[in-house]
Amino acid sequence: MKLGVCYYPEHWPEARWPIDAQMMREAGLDVVRIAEFAWANMEPEPGHYTWEWLDRAISVLAEAGLQVILGTPTATPPAWLTQAHPDVLRVDRNGRTRQHGSRRHACPTSPTYRALSRAIVSAMAARYGQDARVVGWQIDNEFGGGKTARCYCDRCADAFRRWLQARYGTLAALNAAWGTVFWSQTYDAWEQIQAPDDAIDKPNPSQELDSFRFCSDAFVAYQQEQIDILRASAPGRFITHNFMGLYRDLNQFDLAAPLDFVSWDNYPTGNPDRWRKLLYPFGVDPGRSDPVYAYDVGDPIITSMAHALTRGLKQRPFWIMEQQCGLINWGDVNPGVRTGTPRLWTWHALAEGAEACVYFRWRPSPYAQEQYHSGLLRHDGAPTIGLAEVRALAAARARMAAVAATPFTAEIGLLFDFDDLWAIQLEPHRRGFDYLRHLFVYYQALMRLGLPVDLVPLRADLSRYKLLIAPSLHIADDERAARLRDYAAQGGGLLLGVRSGFKTGSNLVPQEPLPGALRELVGAQVTHWQSLPDGVEMRLESAVPSLNTPATIWVEYLQPETARVLAHTASGHAVWTENGVGNGRCHFLGWYPTPDQARALLLHLIETSAVPFDLPPLPDLPHGLLAYRRGPYTLLLNFTDQTLTASPAGAPVSVPPRDVLVLTS
């Protein structure tokens, strides 16, 4: 596993660079990411490039034995650019134009901005593309960060209309796909169509879903222009982008497809602030940290789910391009870290399949927006706990390399689809019904059972999974149904959850019995559905005794056709069915499970699987302890302030607080 750091030589006196580079190498660091925010330093005025400072910085780092990753600086256009070309500025949903003074204030569809971005990337690639000291490139920085995934300027409206013409061909097809006959929305000219911003009260959900798709495609196209330049001018160097974990506003699978591998920026103490309110089960206060976890480790299940999604973007190992190593500046509380915590985070990334961990940052900025964001050094240049932790990892590097060389394998896949996420986000139908929250119920249960799981799209290679779970496969068509049917017919176990098959590809309700295109696969019809108010329960009777507990939140009644019933309500309505599909089975669960129900259901599916699992569940793991099995290695990570004991191989072993234990079979 490589270790590295993010460095900003333009922030410090040049006389300091050799000192920093030597300290980095002595700490055992291998790679350094630089330049992703330095456009103004590279091109201080239009067409005038000043590479000398960057030449010297690369030389200093390389002479110390460090490999260099260059970031294209297009997330931070310089002031001269936005002043000379105000047409590049992004417009918010409410019509406000973003101004210079931060980052990500440019529109990805702007022809001017795209041309200027291509120019700076081409100039960088011409100078450093074949420089042996530069091993790879990061495209831009955190696409969509700061709520910038969607622009509502006039250029985007024009581009959206062109995108719709390419998608639907004719206005008649678009009107049918969007159901514009409702509320007299019918269009008879493309120019009548606007981006669904705040000027539209209650936008058409089909129109808005297409708008989300268009905005995501705009970033895919923008990224591809840079990739094409680097492929031509920097042969043999890797190309990646640093994603943001569970970020919802862009289709990360589409963005990941042309990259060599993906990276993400991991800030464990801030991740709960970002995602806990969208993930924690109904009835759990999202503003309160789990009292079991140590205060400075974040929420390891949330971090783990972000690791799993990043790994699933290409179903291969990934990098951490920014790894928290001290306190951050953008969370609600921003606690410091204690000895042991940065080491724990590094091992956690490794356990989940990371091949490199690049710490953010080397030294905190004395000015501007990130003054309170710490690094491996203090503001005065003295070492922090983070640097001591990195130095201490030297003794474990051989063991880390051995674990990293053992592929991460999962026998369970969780289907993740951004169209499904967006469609439910647009029409949740029940307060708090969120796509990610439903997914998290199953993910948390799997982690508590010590079972590795990938988050993957339907287009991925599904044959590697013995169990495939789609908590809400909301949008379905014949192609999706056929892909799942083929998977199950080959012996796979498939679990579909509520709201599956409820929408067509254009976000309309199908005019056939639910679950629409999935009906034959499920072997049953959904005859009735409803969300249940808080405090309302529906008593269930199940063939699995541990699932004889009430249904809450959401329930769907099923009428079996070829499927058999495994659970029904006290009034006799089927709510869980199993249908044979070739050599496999398709389960449909007609209620939103509690965490305990999800756990019991998963254990039942694994125990009754037609194909035996190589890794059995670990049902006795104490809360706060995560277990990962990588070939002959079992990694136990304790995220609490208490010593925890488990028996993953039969004999009990104890793991100290905020520590890692690596067992070898």
MISEVO-883324 format. One record per residue (C-alpha): residue in one letter; x, y, z. Coordinates in Angstrom, 2 decimals, decimal comma, always signed. Each point is the difference from the previous one (the first is absolute). Layout:
BEGIN
res:c1:c2:c3
A:X:Y:Z
...
//
This chain:
BEGIN
res:c1:c2:c3
M:+0,00:+0,00:+0,00
K:+1,34:+3,39:-0,99
L:-0,08:+2,91:+2,44
G:+0,06:+3,60:-1,11
V:-0,95:+3,57:+0,77
C:-1,60:+3,03:-1,65
Y:+2,43:+2,90:-0,24
Y:-0,33:+3,62:-1,10
P:+3,51:+1,35:-0,72
E:-1,54:+3,26:-1,28
H:-1,09:+0,72:+3,59
W:+3,49:-0,10:+1,49
P:+3,42:+1,64:-0,49
E:+2,08:-1,93:-2,49
A:+2,77:-0,37:+2,55
R:-2,38:-2,19:+2,00
W:-0,68:-2,49:-2,80
P:+3,14:-2,18:+0,45
I:-0,63:-0,20:+3,75
D:-3,55:-1,13:-0,56
A:+0,97:-2,51:-2,68
Q:+2,66:-1,56:+2,20
M:-2,40:-0,23:+2,95
M:-2,59:-1,67:-2,24
R:+2,43:-2,64:-1,17
E:+1,34:-0,62:+3,49
A:-3,59:-0,55:+1,15
G:-0,34:-2,80:-2,55
L:-2,19:+1,83:-2,50
D:+0,14:-1,12:-3,62
V:-2,12:+2,43:-2,06
V:-0,96:+3,68:+0,07
R:-3,01:+1,61:-1,68
I:+0,51:+3,62:-1,07
A:-1,32:+2,82:-2,19
E:-3,75:-0,74:-0,10
F:-0,85:+3,53:+1,20
A:+2,89:+1,94:-1,57
W:-1,44:+1,28:-3,30
A:+0,74:+3,64:+0,86
N:+3,63:-0,91:+0,69
M:+0,36:-1,93:-3,23
E:-1,75:+2,56:-2,22
P:+0,07:+3,38:+1,77
E:-1,35:+1,72:-3,11
P:-1,68:-1,35:-3,13
G:+2,31:-2,21:-2,02
H:+3,09:+0,82:+2,10
Y:+1,24:-3,09:+1,83
T:+2,48:+0,01:+2,87
W:+1,19:-3,55:+0,47
E:+3,32:+0,70:+1,66
W:-1,31:-0,19:+3,55
L:-1,78:-3,30:-0,73
D:+3,10:-1,37:-1,75
R:+2,03:+0,69:+3,15
A:-2,66:-1,43:+2,31
I:-0,15:-3,25:-1,97
S:+3,81:-0,19:+0,01
V:+0,22:+0,52:+3,76
L:-2,58:-2,69:+0,69
A:+1,47:-2,48:-2,48
E:+3,55:+0,52:+1,30
A:-1,27:-1,03:+3,43
G:-1,29:-3,25:-1,50
L:-3,66:+0,95:-0,27
Q:-2,32:-0,71:-2,93
V:-2,19:+2,87:-1,18
I:-3,71:+0,07:-0,86
L:-1,09:+3,11:-1,87
G:-3,52:+1,34:+0,33
T:-1,55:+1,95:-2,85
P:-0,95:+3,36:+1,56
T:-3,38:+0,49:-1,64
A:-1,99:+0,09:+3,25
T:+1,47:+3,45:+0,74
P:-0,11:+2,36:-2,98
P:+2,08:+3,17:+0,59
A:-1,52:+3,45:+0,47
W:+1,14:+1,27:-3,41
L:-1,97:-2,81:-1,63
T:-3,31:+0,66:+1,73
Q:+0,39:+3,76:-0,44
A:+0,72:-0,26:-3,71
H:-2,59:-2,73:-0,58
P:-2,95:+0,44:+2,38
D:-1,94:-2,39:-2,23
V:+1,89:-2,90:+1,64
L:-1,57:+0,61:+3,41
R:-2,41:-2,54:+1,40
V:-3,61:+0,89:+0,88
D:-1,71:-1,51:+3,06
R:-3,46:-1,55:-0,05
N:-1,45:+3,24:+1,36
G:+1,58:+2,07:-2,78
R:+3,01:+1,44:+1,85
T:+3,29:+0,17:-1,88
R:+3,04:-1,38:+1,80
Q:+2,89:+2,44:+0,40
H:+3,76:-0,31:+0,25
G:+1,46:-0,55:+3,47
S:-0,39:-3,71:+0,63
R:+0,06:-2,96:-2,40
R:-2,24:-1,95:-2,38
H:-1,71:+3,22:-1,14
A:+0,17:-0,84:-3,72
C:-2,65:-1,67:-2,15
P:+1,05:-3,37:-1,49
T:-1,98:+0,61:-3,22
S:+1,53:+3,42:-0,71
P:+1,83:-0,18:-3,37
T:+2,34:+2,74:+1,22
Y:+0,85:-1,82:+3,21
R:+0,47:-3,29:-1,78
A:+2,39:+1,61:-2,49
L:+2,02:+1,66:+2,76
S:+0,06:-3,24:+2,01
R:+1,27:-1,92:-3,02
A:+2,67:+2,63:-0,51
I:+1,45:-0,20:+3,53
V:-0,16:-3,81:+0,05
S:+1,63:-0,19:-3,43
A:+2,77:+2,33:+1,13
M:+0,59:-2,04:+3,16
A:-0,02:-3,25:-1,93
A:+2,42:+1,36:-2,60
R:+2,48:+0,91:+2,70
Y:-0,42:-2,91:+2,45
G:-1,82:-2,73:-1,89
Q:+3,14:-2,05:-0,61
D:+1,89:+1,08:+3,09
A:+1,08:-3,21:+1,71
R:-0,31:+1,66:+3,40
V:-3,76:+0,44:-0,49
V:-1,70:-3,39:+0,46
G:-3,62:+1,03:-0,36
W:-2,64:+2,68:-0,37
Q:-3,07:+1,01:+1,94
I:-2,74:+1,58:-2,12
D:-1,33:+3,21:+1,59
N:-1,08:-0,34:+3,65
E:-3,18:-1,36:+1,61
F:-2,53:+0,45:-2,79
G:-3,18:+1,51:+1,44
G:+1,56:+1,11:+3,28
G:-1,68:+2,91:+1,74
K:-3,39:-0,81:-1,59
T:+1,28:+0,81:-3,49
A:-1,13:-3,08:-1,94
R:-2,90:+1,82:-1,67
C:+0,06:+3,28:-1,88
Y:-3,09:+1,91:-1,15
C:+1,51:+2,59:-2,32
D:-1,36:+0,71:-3,49
R:+2,81:-2,04:-1,58
C:-0,99:-3,03:+2,07
A:-3,65:+0,47:-1,00
D:+1,04:-0,04:-3,67
A:+2,25:-3,01:+0,56
F:-2,80:-1,77:+1,88
R:-2,32:+0,46:-2,96
R:+2,63:-1,45:-2,35
W:+0,50:-2,91:+2,40
L:-3,77:-0,64:-0,01
Q:-0,13:+0,10:-3,80
A:+2,76:-2,62:-0,15
R:-1,79:-2,15:+2,59
Y:-3,57:+0,16:-1,33
G:+0,30:+1,09:-3,61
T:-3,42:+1,60:-0,22
L:-2,16:+2,16:+2,23
A:-2,74:-2,61:-0,26
A:+2,32:-2,58:+1,56
L:+1,05:+2,44:+2,71
N:-3,60:+0,95:+0,81
A:-0,90:-3,68:+0,32
A:+3,07:-0,77:+2,15
W:-0,69:+2,89:+2,36
G:-3,77:-0,33:+0,08
T:-0,39:+3,68:-0,88
V:-3,70:-0,42:-0,65
F:-0,29:+0,45:+3,79
W:-0,61:+3,65:+0,98
S:+0,16:+1,02:-3,67
Q:+3,80:-0,14:-0,08
T:+0,13:-1,17:-3,64
Y:+2,87:+1,50:-2,03
D:-0,21:+0,82:-3,72
A:+3,43:+1,66:-0,28
W:+3,32:-0,98:+1,55
E:+0,61:+3,62:+1,03
Q:-2,95:-0,22:+2,39
I:+1,87:-2,47:+2,24
Q:+1,89:+1,47:+2,95
A:+2,28:-1,50:+2,60
P:-2,17:-0,75:+3,08
D:+1,41:+2,67:+2,32
D:-1,72:+1,79:+2,88
A:-2,11:+2,00:-2,49
I:-2,07:-3,17:-0,51
D:-2,34:-0,93:+2,83
K:-0,15:-3,78:+0,42
P:+2,05:-1,02:-3,05
N:-1,07:-3,01:-2,03
P:+2,00:-2,90:+1,53
S:+0,72:-1,48:-3,43
Q:+1,39:+3,33:-1,20
E:+2,03:+0,46:+3,16
L:+1,44:-3,53:-0,16
D:+1,16:+0,72:-3,54
S:+1,47:+3,29:+1,21
F:+2,03:-1,87:+2,64
R:+1,19:-2,43:-2,67
F:+0,97:+2,84:-2,33
C:+2,00:+1,81:+2,69
S:+1,88:-3,19:+0,81
D:+0,69:-0,66:-3,68
A:+1,37:+3,54:-0,32
F:+2,72:-0,79:+2,53
V:+0,71:-3,34:-1,68
A:+0,56:+1,82:-3,30
Y:+2,06:+2,74:+1,67
Q:+2,22:-2,60:+1,69
Q:+0,41:-1,94:-3,23
E:+1,53:+2,99:-1,76
Q:+2,79:+0,04:+2,57
I:+0,41:-3,78:-0,11
D:+0,41:+0,10:-3,79
I:+2,76:+2,61:+0,28
L:+1,87:-1,94:+2,67
R:-0,34:-3,35:-1,78
A:+1,65:+1,54:-3,04
S:+2,71:+2,00:+1,76
A:+0,70:-2,02:+3,17
P:+0,17:-3,64:-1,11
G:+0,59:-2,56:+2,72
R:-1,15:+2,28:+2,82
F:-3,12:-0,80:+1,99
I:-3,02:+2,31:-0,06
T:-2,39:+0,22:+2,94
H:-2,46:+2,36:+1,66
N:-0,65:+0,55:+3,69
F:-3,66:-0,76:+0,71
M:-1,87:+0,81:+3,21
G:-1,25:-3,32:+1,31
L:-3,80:-0,12:+0,22
Y:-0,45:+3,22:-1,98
R:-3,42:-0,12:-1,68
D:-0,16:+2,70:-2,68
L:+2,10:-1,55:-2,78
N:+0,01:-3,50:-1,44
Q:+3,34:-1,18:+1,32
F:-0,12:-3,25:-2,02
D:-0,09:+1,97:-3,26
L:+2,83:+2,28:+1,13
A:+2,09:-2,97:+1,15
A:-0,31:-2,03:-3,20
P:+2,83:+1,64:-2,05
L:+2,42:+0,36:+2,94
D:+2,83:-2,42:+0,75
F:-1,14:-0,23:+3,60
V:-2,08:+2,15:+2,32
S:+0,91:+1,88:+3,15
W:-2,00:+1,64:+2,73
D:+0,55:+2,58:+2,74
N:-0,60:-1,53:+3,43
Y:-0,69:+2,21:+3,03
P:-1,41:-2,37:+2,65
T:-0,90:+2,60:+2,65
G:-1,88:+2,04:-2,62
N:-1,70:-2,92:-1,76
P:-2,74:-0,35:+2,66
D:-0,87:+3,70:-0,37
R:-0,36:-0,55:-3,75
W:-1,91:-3,24:-0,03
R:-1,34:-1,12:+3,38
K:-3,31:+1,81:-0,47
L:-0,45:-1,84:-3,32
L:+1,11:-3,42:+1,26
Y:-1,01:-0,63:+3,57
P:-3,16:-2,11:+0,43
F:-3,37:+1,50:+0,71
G:-0,38:+0,99:+3,63
V:+3,74:+0,55:+0,60
D:+1,11:+3,54:+0,77
P:+2,35:+0,88:-2,90
G:+1,55:+2,85:+1,96
R:+1,35:-2,25:+2,74
S:+3,12:-2,05:-0,41
D:-0,16:-3,67:+0,80
P:+1,23:-0,17:+3,62
V:+1,90:-3,22:-0,72
Y:+2,47:+1,59:-2,40
A:+2,95:+2,00:+1,23
Y:-0,60:+3,71:-0,48
D:+2,88:+0,50:-2,47
V:-0,53:-2,89:-2,42
G:-3,19:+1,04:-1,79
D:-2,59:-2,64:-0,87
P:+1,86:-3,02:-1,42
I:-3,09:-1,53:-1,67
I:-0,60:+3,23:-1,93
T:+3,68:+0,20:-0,97
S:-0,09:-3,68:-0,97
M:-3,02:+0,52:-2,26
A:+1,84:+2,82:-1,79
H:+3,03:-2,27:-0,43
A:-2,25:-2,73:-1,41
L:-1,67:+2,32:-2,50
T:+3,38:+1,33:-1,16
R:+1,30:-3,55:-0,41
G:-3,17:-0,94:-1,86
L:+0,28:+2,85:-2,51
K:+2,40:-2,16:-2,02
Q:-0,10:-3,21:+2,07
R:+3,69:+0,34:+0,71
P:+2,41:+1,54:+2,55
F:-0,03:+3,76:+0,51
W:+2,04:+2,80:+1,57
I:-0,69:+2,37:+2,84
M:+1,18:+3,27:-1,54
E:-0,75:+2,07:+3,09
Q:+0,09:-1,76:+3,36
Q:-0,76:+1,93:+3,16
C:+2,95:-0,05:+2,39
G:-1,08:+2,60:+2,58
L:-2,91:+2,34:+0,60
I:-1,98:+1,44:-2,91
N:-1,67:+3,39:-0,36
W:-3,44:-0,63:-1,54
G:-1,74:-2,35:+2,42
D:-2,50:+0,89:+2,70
V:+2,50:-0,55:+2,85
N:+3,40:-0,89:-1,57
P:+1,63:-2,05:+2,76
G:+3,72:-0,59:+0,09
V:+1,49:-3,46:-0,31
R:+1,90:-2,04:+2,54
T:+2,92:-2,36:-0,44
G:-1,25:-3,12:-1,76
T:-2,84:+1,55:-1,97
P:+1,82:+0,93:-3,28
R:+1,60:-3,45:+0,05
L:-3,44:-1,58:+0,43
W:-1,38:+1,97:-2,96
T:+2,92:-1,09:-2,18
W:-0,52:-3,67:+0,82
H:-3,74:+0,41:-0,58
A:+0,63:+1,29:-3,51
L:+2,43:-2,85:-0,66
A:-2,50:-2,58:+1,31
E:-2,63:+1,32:-2,43
G:+2,26:-0,26:-3,03
A:+1,95:+3,27:-0,17
E:+3,39:-0,28:-1,69
A:+1,23:+3,43:+1,10
C:-0,74:+2,47:+2,76
V:+0,93:+3,63:-0,65
Y:-0,34:+2,20:+3,09
F:-1,48:+3,47:-0,14
R:+2,04:+2,03:+0,45
W:+3,70:+0,47:+0,75
R:-0,31:+3,32:+1,83
P:-3,12:+2,05:+0,74
S:-0,59:+3,26:-1,80
P:+0,62:+3,20:+2,00
Y:-2,58:+1,85:-2,08
A:-3,35:-0,14:-1,84
Q:-2,77:-2,57:+0,31
E:+1,91:-2,96:+1,49
Q:+1,97:+1,58:+2,84
Y:-1,58:-2,39:+2,51
H:+0,62:-3,11:-2,11
S:+3,01:-1,80:+1,46
G:+2,68:-2,12:-1,64
L:+2,98:-2,19:+0,83
L:+1,78:+3,15:+1,25
R:-1,27:+2,88:+2,09
H:-0,20:+3,54:-1,38
D:+3,47:+0,66:+1,43
G:+1,47:-3,04:-1,74
A:+0,22:-2,24:+3,06
P:-1,19:-3,65:-0,28
T:-3,53:-0,98:+1,04
I:-1,45:-3,27:+1,25
G:-0,75:-0,79:-3,64
L:+3,65:+0,08:-1,02
A:+0,97:-2,14:+2,99
E:-2,65:-2,53:-1,08
V:+1,35:-0,10:-3,56
R:+3,53:-0,51:+1,26
A:-1,17:-2,82:+2,27
L:-1,58:-1,80:-2,96
A:+3,50:-0,76:-1,30
A:+0,15:-3,11:+2,16
A:-3,23:-1,30:-1,52
R:+0,66:+0,78:-3,67
A:+0,96:-3,57:-0,91
R:-3,15:-1,39:+1,59
M:-2,09:+2,72:-1,67
A:+1,49:-0,87:-3,38
A:-0,80:-3,67:+0,51
V:-3,64:+0,78:+0,83
A:-0,29:+2,41:-2,93
A:+1,32:-2,69:-2,35
T:-2,92:-2,25:+0,97
P:-3,06:+0,94:-2,07
F:-3,10:+1,27:+1,75
T:-2,79:-2,43:-0,83
A:-3,69:+0,32:+0,82
E:-2,69:-2,62:-0,49
I:-2,81:+2,51:+0,51
G:-0,85:+2,96:-2,19
L:-2,24:+2,96:+0,81
L:-1,42:+1,52:-3,18
F:+0,53:+3,75:-0,10
D:-1,61:+2,13:-2,68
F:+0,04:+3,79:-0,24
D:-3,20:+0,11:-2,10
D:-1,79:-1,90:+2,77
L:+1,52:+2,30:+2,62
W:-1,05:+3,16:-1,85
A:-3,51:-1,26:-0,79
I:-0,70:-0,80:+3,65
Q:+1,64:+3,23:+1,10
L:-2,41:+1,90:-2,27
E:-3,06:-1,89:+1,29
P:+0,76:-1,55:+3,42
H:-3,74:-0,35:+0,71
R:+0,78:-0,41:+3,70
R:+1,93:+2,33:+2,24
G:+3,50:-1,41:+0,39
F:-0,23:-2,65:-2,70
D:+3,42:+0,35:-1,58
Y:+1,67:-2,39:-2,41
L:+3,29:+0,05:+1,92
R:-1,77:-0,57:+3,33
H:-1,72:-3,11:-1,32
L:+3,32:-1,27:-1,38
F:+1,73:+0,72:+3,30
V:-2,38:-2,29:+1,91
Y:+1,43:-2,95:-1,90
Y:+3,55:+1,29:-0,14
Q:+0,17:+0,52:+3,75
A:-1,39:-3,47:+0,61
L:+2,62:-1,55:-2,28
M:+2,83:+1,88:+1,72
R:-1,27:-1,09:+3,42
L:+0,17:-3,59:-1,32
G:+3,54:+0,39:-1,31
L:-1,11:-0,65:-3,58
P:+1,84:+1,82:-2,82
V:-2,29:+1,74:-2,48
D:+0,41:+2,05:-3,18
L:-2,24:+2,88:-1,11
V:-0,34:-0,48:-3,74
P:-2,13:+1,08:-2,96
L:-2,22:-2,40:-1,88
R:+2,37:+0,18:-2,99
A:+2,87:-1,45:+2,07
D:+1,21:-3,59:-0,12
L:-2,61:-1,59:+2,27
S:+1,18:-3,59:-0,40
R:+2,49:+0,38:+2,83
Y:-2,80:+0,43:+2,59
K:-1,96:-2,79:+1,65
L:-2,53:+2,43:+1,43
L:-1,14:+3,22:-1,64
I:-2,11:+2,49:+1,95
A:-2,01:+2,84:-1,57
P:-1,82:+1,74:+2,87
S:-1,88:+2,26:-2,46
L:+0,51:-0,80:-3,68
H:-2,42:+2,82:-0,70
I:+0,47:+0,43:-3,76
A:-0,46:-3,17:-2,02
D:-0,29:-0,95:-3,63
D:+0,26:-3,19:-2,03
E:+3,79:+0,30:-0,32
R:+0,51:+0,33:+3,75
A:-2,40:-2,83:+0,70
A:+1,76:-2,26:-2,49
R:+3,41:+0,73:+1,54
L:-1,27:-0,94:+3,45
R:-1,79:-3,05:-1,33
D:+3,23:-1,21:-1,63
Y:+1,85:+0,55:+3,27
A:-2,51:-2,00:+2,02
A:-0,34:-2,75:-2,59
Q:+3,72:-0,74:+0,36
G:-0,53:-0,79:+3,68
G:+0,11:+3,45:+1,59
G:-2,15:+1,07:+2,90
L:-1,85:+3,27:-0,62
L:-1,82:+2,15:+2,57
L:-2,22:+2,85:-1,17
G:-1,54:+2,47:+2,42
V:-2,91:+2,41:+0,14
R:-0,58:+2,50:-2,82
S:+1,83:-2,25:-2,45
G:-1,40:+0,13:-3,52
F:-2,15:+3,02:+0,85
K:+1,30:+2,29:-2,76
T:+0,94:-0,17:-3,68
G:+3,25:+1,40:-1,38
S:-1,58:+3,44:-0,44
N:-1,35:+0,03:+3,58
L:-3,61:-0,91:-0,82
V:-2,08:-2,62:+1,79
P:-0,45:-2,99:-2,35
Q:-3,49:-0,68:-1,30
E:+0,22:-3,65:+0,95
P:-0,17:-1,79:+3,35
L:+2,88:+0,78:+2,33
P:+2,86:-0,75:+0,26
G:-0,17:+0,76:-3,69
A:+2,80:-1,50:-2,06
L:+1,10:-2,04:+3,04
R:-3,32:-1,82:+0,39
E:+1,02:-3,27:-1,72
L:+3,30:-0,04:+1,89
V:-1,76:+0,52:+3,33
G:-2,82:-2,40:-0,80
A:-2,51:+2,23:+1,75
Q:-1,95:+3,23:-0,37
V:+0,02:+2,95:+2,38
T:-3,69:+0,63:+0,58
H:+0,18:+2,65:+2,73
W:+2,68:+2,26:+1,45
Q:+0,13:+2,66:+2,69
S:+2,33:+1,84:+2,32
L:-0,80:-0,47:+3,67
P:-0,10:+2,99:+2,38
D:+2,41:+0,12:+2,90
G:-1,21:-2,29:+2,78
V:-2,14:-2,16:-2,29
E:+1,02:-3,66:-0,25
M:-1,30:-2,92:-2,03
R:+0,34:-3,42:+1,61
L:+1,72:-2,64:-2,15
E:+0,09:-3,79:+0,01
S:+3,07:-1,49:-1,63
A:+1,43:-3,41:-0,81
V:+3,17:+1,34:+1,63
P:-0,76:+0,37:+3,74
S:+2,50:+2,83:+0,47
L:-2,02:+2,06:-2,49
N:-3,27:-0,24:+1,90
T:+0,30:+3,65:+0,92
P:-2,15:+2,93:-1,18
A:+0,40:+1,84:-3,28
T:+0,40:+3,77:+0,15
I:+0,70:+2,94:-2,35
W:-1,11:-1,55:-3,31
V:-1,93:-3,15:-0,98
E:-1,05:-1,60:-3,29
Y:-2,55:-2,82:-0,39
L:+0,95:-2,74:-2,46
Q:-2,18:-2,34:-2,04
P:+2,10:-3,05:-0,85
E:-0,11:-1,42:-3,51
T:+2,92:-2,44:-0,18
A:+1,64:+0,98:+3,29
R:-0,55:-1,54:+3,42
V:-0,85:+2,08:+3,05
L:+2,49:+0,21:+2,89
A:-1,73:+2,70:+2,07
H:-3,40:+1,63:+0,19
T:-1,85:+2,51:+2,12
A:-2,34:-1,04:+2,77
S:-2,83:+0,72:-2,45
G:+1,45:-2,50:-2,48
H:+1,65:+2,28:-2,55
A:+3,29:-1,35:-1,39
V:+2,98:+2,28:+0,62
W:+2,99:-2,26:-0,75
T:+0,27:-2,37:-2,93
E:+2,59:-2,31:-1,52
N:+0,00:-0,88:-3,69
G:+2,16:-2,63:-1,69
V:+1,94:+1,37:-2,98
G:+2,04:-2,66:-1,81
N:+2,61:-1,20:+2,48
G:-0,52:+2,98:+2,30
R:-2,70:+1,87:+1,90
C:-1,53:+3,44:+0,17
H:-1,33:+1,28:+3,33
F:-2,27:+3,02:+0,25
L:-0,25:+1,60:+3,43
G:-3,16:+2,09:+0,22
W:+0,88:+2,10:+3,00
Y:+2,77:+2,36:+1,07
P:+2,08:-2,02:+2,48
T:+1,35:+1,12:+3,32
P:+3,72:-0,63:+0,59
D:-0,82:-3,12:+2,03
Q:-2,32:-1,29:-2,71
A:+2,64:+0,61:-2,66
R:+2,51:-1,96:+2,04
A:-2,39:-2,93:+0,46
L:-0,95:+0,04:-3,68
L:+3,62:-0,01:-1,14
L:+0,88:-2,90:+2,27
H:-2,96:-1,95:-1,39
L:+0,96:+0,70:-3,63
I:+3,60:-1,05:+0,60
E:-0,96:-3,14:+1,91
T:-2,46:-1,10:-2,70
S:+2,10:+1,05:-3,00
A:+0,18:-2,49:-2,85
V:+3,71:+0,82:-0,23
P:+2,04:-0,24:+3,23
F:+1,85:+3,11:+1,16
D:+3,76:-0,16:+0,47
L:-0,07:+2,56:+2,82
P:-2,57:-0,76:+2,68
P:-1,60:+2,80:+2,03
L:+1,60:+1,10:+3,27
P:-3,16:+0,60:+2,05
D:+1,82:+0,55:+3,29
L:+1,99:+3,10:-0,98
P:-0,41:+2,67:+2,70
H:-1,29:+3,37:-1,13
G:+2,93:+2,26:-0,90
L:+2,21:-2,80:-1,30
L:+0,28:-0,52:-3,76
A:+1,41:-3,18:-1,49
Y:+1,52:-0,42:-3,45
R:+1,21:-3,27:-1,49
R:+2,59:+0,29:-2,78
G:+1,32:-3,43:-1,00
P:+2,01:-1,33:+2,96
Y:-0,37:+3,28:+1,90
T:-2,75:+1,04:+2,37
L:+0,08:+3,67:+0,99
L:-1,84:+1,07:+3,14
L:-0,44:+3,75:+0,47
N:-1,22:+1,43:+3,28
F:-1,67:+3,43:-0,31
T:-0,83:+0,37:+3,69
D:+1,82:+1,03:+3,17
Q:-0,49:-3,47:+1,50
T:+1,84:-3,26:-0,53
L:-2,22:-2,24:-2,12
T:+0,10:-3,77:-0,35
A:-1,07:-2,18:-2,91
S:+0,54:-3,54:-1,25
P:+0,21:+0,19:-3,80
A:+2,01:-3,21:-0,20
G:-1,41:-1,80:+3,02
A:+2,37:+1,15:+2,74
P:-0,73:+3,33:+1,71
V:+2,34:+2,91:-0,73
S:+0,02:+3,49:+1,51
V:+0,53:+3,23:-1,90
P:+1,14:+3,08:+1,96
P:-1,87:+3,32:-0,31
R:+0,33:+1,75:-3,39
D:+2,38:-2,68:-1,18
V:+0,43:-2,64:-2,69
L:+0,74:-3,68:+0,34
V:+1,12:-2,00:-3,04
L:-0,42:-3,77:+0,30
T:+1,55:-2,50:-2,40
S:-1,56:-3,39:-0,62
//
